[in-house]
Amino acid sequence: MMIGGHKEVPRMAESCDVVVIGGGQAGLAAGYYLRRAGLDYVILDAQSEPGGAWRHGWDALRLFSPAEYSPLPGWGMPRQDGEDFPTAEHVVDYLRAYEQRYDLPVRRPVRVHSVRSMDERLAVDTSADPWLARYIISATGTWECPFVPDLPGRDAFAGRQLHTVDYTSPEAFRGQRVVIVGGGNSAAQILAEVSRVADTTWVALRPARFMPDDVDGRVLFGVATRHAAAGAGGGVADLGDIVMVPSVRDARDRGVLHARPMFQRLTKRGVAWSDGTEQHCDAVIWCTGFRPNLAHLEPLGLRPSDGAVATVGTRSVEEPRLYLLGYGDWTGTASATLVGAGRTAKATVADIVGRLTERHGSNPVG
C-alpha cells in the first residue's frame, strides 16, 4: 500500500540490523557470529523445537563423521557414548544446547511468509510480528522442498510412493518388494536397511560412485577446506558420491549394493524400462534430493536458475541486502554440513559488518 507516494511501514513492525530466517545449523552459526559482532539481530524459526531438519530424519540416520569433525563455531559437538558416528537425536540435542549456550535470540514457531523491499530496509512478513531489517540472512535449507521427478505413470502406480522425508524405518516394508531411486547417500543408507527385511531393487540415473572405505567426514572436510582456500572446483565431488558408512559396507558385503539404470515410467504394478522389461513392486522410495526452500523470497523478484540464486559468496547479486546460507555448494563449499555452515556464516557476517560500517560509520550497530 502507498501513502503519499511512500510504501507503508508494516504496523507494529520490530526493527533490527539483521533478520536470520531459519533456526537450523546454518541459522545458529550465523547467530553465533552476529552475536560476536555486537549486531542487533533475531532468528526466526518455523520449527516448534530446536534441531532444524535433523528433527525429521529417519530413525537410523547418522552423521558420516565423528562428532569432533562436525562442530558449529565456538563449541564442538560432544562425543556420543558408544557411537562412533552420532545419531540424528544426538545432533538435535547438540543444536538445542548450542542455542542455550550462546543465548541466541531464536523466536519459534514463527514462519516467514515473505521478504520484500521497503525503501532502505527489507520488510519481513511472518506468522507473528512483522520485522524491518537492514539485511536478511536466509537459512531455510531444503528439507521442506523434496524433489520427485515427474515421470510418466506416477499417478497410475497402485502401490505406495514416498520420499526420503517420509521414510522412518524399514519395518513398514517387511516382506514387500521395494524400488529405491537415487544415487546418493540417502538412497544407499536406506537401501542398506530396507534390504534386510524386503526384496529391494536399487535404481539410479547414473552409475553409483562409491568413496574409498577409509574416507569419511574427516577426509571430506579436509578436502573441502583445501579446495575452498584455493578457490578450486571439484574437491569432495572428485572422491565420489556415497560415503561407505558401516551399514553401506555391510550392504555391499551382502551383495545388494548394485544399482540398475533409471526406469522410463511407472505402471500400475511397478516400474518399466525402455526395453520393455518391468519390475513389479509394492513401494517406491524416492531418494531424489531437494530444492532450496526460497518461496519467502519471491516478492524480491529474484531469478533463480535450477533452484539456485545468483550469488557472490553468499550475497545475492540481484538483492545485495540478502544473504543465503546452507543450501549447498552454491552458497559455499560443504555449506549444507555442520562445519561448512560455520565457515560460510563467518564470511557472511564479516561482509555484513563491513557494509554496515561503510554506510553508517565506525559503529554500525543500531
Secondary structure, DSSP 4 states (H G I P E B T S, - for coil): -EETTEEPPPTT-EEEEEEEE--SHHHHHHHHHHHHHT--EEEE--SSSSSGGGGGS-TT-B-SS-GGGSPBTTBPPPPBTTBSS-BHHHHHHHHHHHHHHTT--EE-S--EEEEEEETTEEEEEESS--EEEEEEEE---STTSB-----TTTTT--SEEEEGGG---GGGGTTSEEEEE-SSHHHHHHHHHHTTTSEEEEEESS---BPPTT-SHHHHHHHHHHHHHHT-S-GGGGG-SB---HHHHHHHHTT---EEEPPSEE-SSEEE-TTS-EEE-SEEEE---B----GGGGGGT---BTTBPPEETTEESS-TTEEE-SSSGGGSTTTTSHHHHHHHHHHHHHHHHHHHHHHH-S----
